[in-house]
Amino acid sequence: MLRKLLIGTALASGLAFAAHAEDVKEVQMLHWWTSGGEAAALNVLKGDLAKEGYAWKDVPVAGGGGDAAMTALKAMVAAGNYPTASQMLGYTVLDYAAAGVMGDLTETAKKEGWDKSVPAALQKFSVYDGKWVAAPVNVHSVNWLWINKAVMDKIGGTEPKTFDDFVALLDKAKAAGVTPLALGGQNWQEATMFDSVVLSTGGPDFYKKAMNDLDEESLKSDTMKKSFDNLAKLVTYVDPNFSGRDWNLATAMVIKGDALVQVMGDWAKGEFHAANKAPGTDFLCYRFPGTDGSVIYNSDMFGMFNVPEDRKAAQIALATATLSKSFQSAFNVVKGSVPARTDVPDTDFDACGKKGIADLKAANDGGKLFGSLAQGYGAPPAVANAYKDVVSKFVHGQIKTSDEAVTELVKAIDDAK
């Protein structure tokens, strides 16, 4: 479908931008980083490029999951109006590459040694047909708990190691009159939390089979039904006003002490960082109970489009800056994520960042690094969207039972393949 929409746009792009005698000293970036922590992280890159004489043209599209941004990108590319780069997730990069509209960063990648420093799991999505088409910015992981330490101390809570421990902790918060679980009722947030629930309920092998391999027996199994049961249990601890809430507003509930915990990717830490909160003092970071040793990852990538010659120097400058060691450290310290290259020291990272870096290495070495289905790294976009839709309907009561949810999930994924 994407290929049909975009066919012929390479010619349109050439017509859209008249050639100039001199290089255009501007980077046009489409992204959905609009929260406080995200904007602060992006300013690191803007500053680096400004030092090299490149102006920055923002094309921000609000919406934490990126769906609105991808709709805007599709319209821009169809019109031949290619941005220098766009924030993208894994399978979306490959879709545009297959449509023939991405640029070629291979020469820069060879010069900078990306093949040696970028993990294979990320190269799978940033290299297409032997050519580098995207620059990985970071590695996020989604199976985290973010806890307000003052509330935790008040209720006498301890780190939950199992799902039952987690439920007991949420009960303590409820008894103390604090909202136990901060959640935004948007499909990508609900599905992101469910990623962790599935890993916790079924273990690493089950997660891989169900959420990455899309094995039908696993998808319709009793373990998947139990996962939906566990999700239903968690939803009972959410406040009644959660529907439609943006993720960063849910994080703010934890920062302020209005809620005990949020289950969210480590971009949430960027909000704590922006609020001048410190791990161990103001907040706690734990892996989702039952998922220690495994990492469910996603990665923000800057997909690079096939722009006219006068814009390619700016694009190469952007790509080079993005994967420089200095930027990888400075950006990810602020963003909450960990570097997209393995040779960046953890010196400047806080305790949660150091844990994230160590966890990623251990999971990668141990074969327990799994793509997030909710975040565009478990399966292609059509499947991910089907998954998010079923999970959200279950959370909001449109699908009533776990049996029904499993049936709907199998059908939706099968239809989307």
C-alpha positions in Angstrom: 0.0 0.0 0.0 2.8 2.4 0.9 4.7 1.6 -2.2 1.6 2.4 -4.4 1.2 5.7 -2.6 4.8 6.7 -2.9 5.6 5.4 -6.4 7.0 8.1 -8.6 7.6 10.6 -5.8 11.3 10.5 -6.3 10.7 12.6 -9.5 8.2 14.8 -7.6 10.8 15.4 -5.0 13.3 16.6 -7.6 10.7 19.1 -8.9 9.7 20.2 -5.4 13.1 21.5 -4.5 14.8 23.6 -7.1 18.6 23.0 -7.3 20.8 25.7 -5.8 24.3 26.5 -6.5 25.2 26.2 -2.8 24.3 23.6 -0.2 21.2 24.4 1.9 22.4 24.9 5.4 19.2 23.7 7.1 18.0 20.4 8.6 14.3 19.8 8.4 13.2 17.2 11.0 9.8 15.6 11.4 9.3 14.2 14.9 6.9 13.7 17.8 9.2 14.7 20.6 7.0 17.5 22.1 7.1 16.7 25.9 9.4 18.7 28.2 12.0 15.9 28.5 11.9 15.0 24.8 12.3 18.6 23.7 15.2 19.1 26.1 16.9 16.0 24.6 16.4 17.2 21.1 18.0 20.6 21.9 21.3 18.7 22.4 21.2 17.8 18.7 20.1 21.2 17.6 23.0 22.7 19.5 25.5 20.3 18.0 24.4 21.1 14.5 24.2 24.9 15.1 28.0 24.7 15.9 28.5 23.4 12.4 26.4 26.2 10.9 23.2 24.3 10.3 19.8 25.9 11.0 17.1 23.6 12.4 13.6 23.5 11.0 11.2 21.7 13.3 8.2 19.8 12.0 6.8 18.6 15.3 3.7 16.5 15.4 2.4 15.9 18.9 1.3 12.4 20.0 3.5 10.0 22.0 3.1 6.9 19.9 4.0 8.7 16.6 0.9 7.7 14.7 0.0 11.3 13.9 3.5 12.0 12.8 3.6 9.1 10.5 0.3 10.2 8.9 1.9 13.6 8.3 5.1 12.0 6.9 3.1 9.9 4.5 1.4 13.1 3.1 4.7 14.9 2.8 6.4 12.1 1.0 3.4 11.5 -1.3 3.7 15.2 -2.3 7.4 14.9 -3.0 8.2 17.1 0.0 10.8 15.0 1.7 12.2 16.1 5.1 15.9 15.9 5.6 15.0 13.2 8.2 12.1 11.9 10.2 11.9 10.2 13.6 10.8 6.7 12.8 10.4 3.2 14.3 11.9 0.0 12.9 9.4 -1.5 10.5 8.3 1.9 9.2 11.9 2.6 8.1 12.0 -0.7 6.2 8.6 0.1 4.5 9.9 3.5 3.2 13.1 1.9 2.1 11.2 -0.8 0.2 9.3 2.0 -1.5 12.6 3.4 -2.8 12.4 6.9 -1.2 15.2 6.6 1.4 18.7 8.0 1.0 22.0 6.2 1.3 24.3 6.8 4.3 26.6 3.8 3.6 29.7 5.9 2.8 29.3 7.8 6.0 28.5 4.6 8.0 31.7 3.0 6.7 33.8 6.1 7.5 32.4 6.2 11.0 32.4 2.5 11.7 28.8 2.1 12.5 28.7 -1.6 11.5 31.1 -2.3 14.5 29.5 -0.1 17.1 25.7 -0.4 16.4 24.1 -3.6 17.7 22.8 -6.1 15.1 19.3 -5.8 16.4 19.3 -2.1 15.3 21.1 -2.7 12.1 18.3 -5.0 11.1 16.1 -1.9 10.9 18.6 0.8 9.8 20.2 -1.1 6.9 18.1 -2.1 3.8 19.4 -4.1 0.9 23.0 -3.5 2.1 22.6 0.3 2.4 22.3 2.3 5.6 19.1 4.3 5.4 18.7 5.4 9.0 20.7 6.6 11.9 19.7 4.9 15.2 19.4 7.6 18.0 19.0 5.4 21.1 17.8 2.2 22.5 14.7 2.4 24.7 13.3 -0.4 26.8 9.7 -0.6 27.8 9.6 -3.1 30.7 10.1 -0.6 33.5 8.3 0.6 36.6 8.7 4.3 37.6 7.9 4.8 41.2 7.5 7.9 43.5 9.9 7.2 46.3 8.1 9.3 48.9 4.9 7.5 48.3 6.7 4.1 48.3 8.3 5.0 51.7 4.9 6.2 53.1 3.2 2.9 52.3 6.2 0.8 53.3 6.5 -0.7 49.9 9.5 -2.8 48.6 10.6 -3.7 45.1 8.0 -6.2 43.6 9.7 -9.3 42.2 6.6 -11.1 41.0 3.3 -10.1 39.5 1.6 -11.0 42.8 4.1 -8.8 44.6 3.1 -6.0 42.3 -0.6 -6.4 42.9 0.1 -6.4 46.7 2.1 -3.1 46.3 -0.8 -1.5 44.3 -3.2 -2.6 47.1 -1.0 -0.8 49.6 -1.2 2.4 47.6 -4.9 2.1 47.2 -5.4 1.6 50.9 -3.3 4.8 51.5 -5.6 6.8 49.2 -3.1 7.3 46.4 -3.8 6.4 42.8 -1.9 3.1 42.5 -1.2 3.1 38.7 -0.8 6.1 36.4 -1.9 5.2 32.9 -2.9 7.1 29.8 -5.8 5.5 28.1 -4.4 5.6 24.6 -3.9 2.4 22.6 -0.1 2.6 22.3 0.3 3.1 26.1 -2.0 0.3 27.0 -0.3 -2.1 24.5 3.1 -1.0 25.7 2.2 -2.0 29.3 0.7 -5.3 27.9 4.1 -6.1 26.3 5.6 -6.3 29.8 2.6 -8.2 31.1 3.0 -10.9 28.5 6.7 -11.2 29.2 6.1 -11.4 32.9 3.3 -14.0 32.5 4.8 -16.2 29.9 8.5 -15.7 30.2 11.1 -14.9 27.5 10.5 -17.9 25.1 6.8 -17.3 25.2 7.1 -13.6 24.5 9.4 -14.2 21.5 7.0 -16.8 20.0 3.9 -14.8 20.5 5.0 -11.2 20.0 7.9 -11.5 17.6 7.3 -14.8 15.7 3.5 -14.3 15.8 3.1 -18.0 16.5 -0.6 -18.7 16.4 -0.6 -21.5 19.0 1.1 -19.1 21.5 -1.3 -16.2 20.6 -4.4 -18.3 21.4 -2.9 -20.2 24.3 -4.0 -20.3 28.0 -0.9 -18.3 28.8 -2.1 -15.4 26.6 -5.5 -15.6 28.3 -3.7 -15.4 31.6 -1.8 -12.3 30.3 -5.1 -10.6 29.5 -6.4 -11.6 33.0 -3.4 -10.0 34.5 -3.9 -6.9 32.4 -7.5 -6.6 33.5 -6.3 -6.8 37.1 -3.9 -3.9 36.6 -6.6 -1.8 35.0 -8.6 -2.0 38.3 -5.9 0.2 39.9 -6.2 3.1 37.4 -8.0 6.3 38.2 -11.4 6.8 36.3 -10.1 9.8 34.3 -7.3 7.9 32.5 -9.0 7.7 29.1 -7.1 9.8 26.4 -4.5 11.0 28.9 -1.0 11.7 27.3 1.8 9.6 28.6 3.8 12.5 30.0 0.8 13.6 32.1 0.6 10.1 33.6 4.4 10.4 34.4 3.6 13.8 36.0 1.2 12.1 38.3 4.0 9.9 39.6 6.5 12.9 39.8 4.0 14.9 41.9 3.1 11.9 44.2 -0.5 11.8 42.9 0.2 8.2 41.8 2.6 5.5 43.0 3.8 3.9 39.8 3.8 4.1 36.0 4.6 1.2 33.7 6.3 2.9 30.8 9.4 2.9 28.6 12.4 4.7 29.8 11.5 7.9 28.0 9.5 8.5 31.2 12.9 9.1 32.9 13.4 12.1 30.7 10.4 13.7 32.4 11.9 13.1 35.9 15.2 14.5 34.6 13.4 17.6 33.3 11.7 18.1 36.7 15.1 17.9 38.4 14.3 14.6 40.1 17.0 12.1 41.0 16.9 8.3 41.1 17.1 6.8 44.5 16.2 10.1 46.1 12.9 11.1 44.3 12.0 8.1 42.2 12.8 4.4 41.8 13.3 2.4 38.6 12.7 -1.3 38.6 12.2 -3.8 35.9 8.5 -4.9 35.5 8.1 -7.8 38.0 9.0 -11.1 36.4 11.0 -9.6 33.5 14.5 -9.2 35.1 17.2 -10.4 32.6 15.1 -9.6 29.5 14.7 -6.3 27.7 11.8 -5.4 25.4 13.3 -2.7 23.2 12.5 -0.1 20.7 14.8 2.5 19.1 14.1 5.9 17.8 15.7 6.2 14.4 16.3 9.2 12.1 15.2 7.9 8.7 17.1 9.7 6.0 15.2 10.5 2.7 16.5 10.8 -0.8 16.8 14.5 -0.8 18.2 16.7 -3.6 22.0 17.1 -3.9 22.0 20.5 -2.2 20.5 19.1 1.0 22.7 16.0 1.3 25.6 17.7 3.1 23.1 18.8 5.8 21.8 15.2 6.0 25.3 13.7 6.4 26.1 16.3 9.1 22.9 15.2 10.9 23.7 11.5 10.6 27.3 12.0 11.7 26.3 14.1 14.7 23.6 11.6 15.7 25.9 8.7 16.0 28.9 10.6 17.5 29.9 9.3 20.9 29.5 12.7 22.5 26.0 13.1 21.3 25.0 9.6 22.1 26.0 10.2 25.7 24.6 13.7 26.1 21.3 13.0 24.4 20.5 9.7 26.1 21.4 11.1 29.5 18.6 13.6 29.0 16.2 11.4 27.1 16.2 8.5 29.5 17.3 5.9 26.9 20.7 4.3 26.4 23.1 4.8 23.5 22.6 3.1 20.1 26.2 2.2 20.0 28.0 -0.2 22.3 31.2 1.8 22.8 29.8 4.8 24.7 30.9 4.8 28.4 28.2 5.0 31.1 30.2 7.6 33.0 27.6 10.5 32.7 24.5 8.3 33.2 22.6 8.2 36.5 21.8 4.9 38.4 18.8 4.1 36.1 20.8 4.8 33.0 23.7 2.6 34.1 21.2 -0.2 34.9 19.7 0.3 31.5 23.1 0.0 29.7 24.0 -3.1 31.7 20.6 -4.7 31.2 20.8 -4.1 27.5 24.2 -5.7 27.2 23.2 -8.7 29.4 20.0 -9.3 27.4 21.7 -8.9 24.1 24.5 -11.4 25.1 21.9 -13.8 26.6 19.5 -13.9 23.7 16.8 -12.1 25.7 16.5 -8.8 23.7 13.1 -8.7 22.2 11.4 -6.2 19.9 8.4 -4.4 21.4 5.2 -5.2 19.4 3.5 -2.1 20.7 6.5 0.1 19.7 7.0 -1.0 16.1 9.8 -3.5 16.6 8.0 -6.8 17.1 6.2 -6.9 13.7 5.3 -4.7 10.8 3.0 -1.6 11.4 -0.3 -3.3 10.2 0.2 -6.1 12.8 1.3 -3.7 15.5 -1.8 -1.5 14.9 -4.1 -4.6 15.0 -2.5 -5.6 18.3 -2.9 -2.1 19.9 -6.5 -2.0 18.8 -7.4 -5.3 20.4 -5.6 -4.5 23.7 -7.3 -1.1 23.9 -10.7 -2.5 23.2 -10.1 -4.9 26.1 -8.9 -2.2 28.5 -12.0 -0.1 27.7 -14.5 -2.9 28.0 -15.4 -3.2 24.3 -14.0 -6.8 24.5 -15.4 -8.3 27.6 -13.4 -11.5 28.4 -9.9 -12.8 28.1 -11.3 -15.7 25.9 -12.8 -13.2 23.6 -9.7 -11.0 23.6 -7.5 -14.0 22.5 -9.9 -14.9 19.7 -10.0 -11.2 18.5 -6.2 -10.9 18.8 -5.6 -14.0 16.6 -8.1 -12.9 14.0 -6.8 -9.3 13.9 -3.2 -10.3 13.5 -4.1 -12.9 10.9 -6.0 -10.3 8.9 -3.2 -7.8 9.2 -0.4 -10.1 8.0 
